[in-house]
Amino acid sequence: MNQNQADLLQDRMALEQLAVEYANAIDRRAWDRLDQVFVPDAIIDYSATGGIKDTYPEIKAWLPRTMKFFKSYMHLMGNFQFVIEGDTATGQVSCYNPMLAPALLGGSNTVIFGIWYHDTYVRTPEGWR
C-alpha cells in the first residue's frame, strides 16, 4: 500500500467514525458532543423526516426539544460511501432508525425510519467535520 492509499484509508475511517459519533451523540442525548461533529456554520436539513433546516446552533437547540418526545431511539449507521478530494469530501450514509413514540391512548409505538444522510465534510485542524 502506498502513502496515498494509506491516507485515503485513514480519511475514510475518520469519516466513518464521524458518522458513528453523530449517531452516538444523538442516541445518548449528549448534545454537546455534536460540537465535535459539525462546524459552527454548518447547515443541517432534517426536513425529509418532518424536521427543520437551519444552522448548527439552531439545530443543536432544537434537537433536545424535539427528541424529548421519544422514549428511546437508535441510529444504526452503515453503507458508508465517501468521495474524498483533498480537504473536502461528500458522502452518503444509510441509517436504520427505530424510535419509541408515545401512542395516543397510552403505551408506545415503534416508528422506524430508513434515512440516507447526504453530507459534505471539511477537514479542520481538529479533524473531519
Rosetta blueprint (number, residue, H / E / L):
1 M L
2 N L
3 Q H
4 N H
5 Q H
6 A H
7 D H
8 L H
9 L H
10 Q H
11 D H
12 R H
13 M H
14 A H
15 L H
16 E H
17 Q H
18 L H
19 A H
20 V H
21 E H
22 Y H
23 A H
24 N H
25 A H
26 I H
27 D H
28 R L
29 R L
30 A L
31 W H
32 D H
33 R H
34 L H
35 D H
36 Q H
37 V L
38 F L
39 V L
40 P L
41 D L
42 A L
43 I E
44 I E
45 D E
46 Y L
47 S H
48 A H
49 T H
50 G L
51 G L
52 I L
53 K E
54 D E
55 T E
56 Y H
57 P H
58 E H
59 I H
60 K H
61 A H
62 W H
63 L H
64 P H
65 R H
66 T H
67 M H
68 K L
69 F L
70 F L
71 K L
72 S E
73 Y E
74 M L
75 H L
76 L E
77 M E
78 G E
79 N E
80 F E
81 Q E
82 F E
83 V E
84 I E
85 E E
86 G L
87 D L
88 T E
89 A E
90 T E
91 G E
92 Q E
93 V E
94 S E
95 C E
96 Y E
97 N E
98 P E
99 M E
100 L E
101 A E
102 P E
103 A L
104 L L
105 L L
106 G L
107 G L
108 S E
109 N E
110 T E
111 V E
112 I E
113 F E
114 G E
115 I E
116 W E
117 Y E
118 H E
119 D E
120 T E
121 Y E
122 V E
123 R E
124 T E
125 P L
126 E L
127 G E
128 W E
129 R L
